[in-house]
C-alpha cells in the first residue's frame, strides 16, 4: 500500500461520518480511528516497513549528507516558484479541483490526455477527471481560452480548491 493511498483514505474518512475504519490487504493492515477531530493511523506492513526502516535508520547515521541533499531541493523551489507563476497568475484563469481525489489527465490508461499545454478549451470542454471514492468526476474548463500549464501530474492526489490548470482567457 502506497503512502498516497493512505493519505487519500484519511481524507475520505475525515469527510465522512465514519468513526473507525480497518483495511487488510496483501499483508498490510490499516486502522483509522477518529477521536475528537483527529485521526490515529496504525499501519502494519512487515515486508515494506522492514525495507523502509533501513533508509530511515541510515539517515540519522549519515546526518551530513541528508541536509546537503535537502538544501538544493529547498533552494530550487523558491527560484522556480516566484518567477513564472507569480507573474502569470494575474492574467490567467485557474481551473481548480472541486473535491479531494485523484487527478487523471486521460479518460483511460494509455489514452491521450484530455488537454495539454497549448490546447484551446471552451466552458463545456472536459479537461480531466478527479476520482473520489470510486466515482469519476469530469472537470470542465468553465472558460474560453488556451491551456498555458498543467499544474498536476497524472495519478496525483489533489485537494479541494487546488489549481489544476492555468488558462489564458480569450
Secondary structure, DSSP 8 states (H G I E B T S, - for coil): --HHHHHHHHHHHHHSS-SEEEEEETTEEEEEEEETTEEEEEEEEHHHHHHHHHHHHHHHHTHHHHHHHHHHHHHHHHHHHHHHHHHHTTTEEEEE-SSSEEEESBSSTTS-BS--TT-EE-TT-EEEEEEETTEEEEEE--SSEEEEEE-S-TT-EE-TT-EEEEEEE-
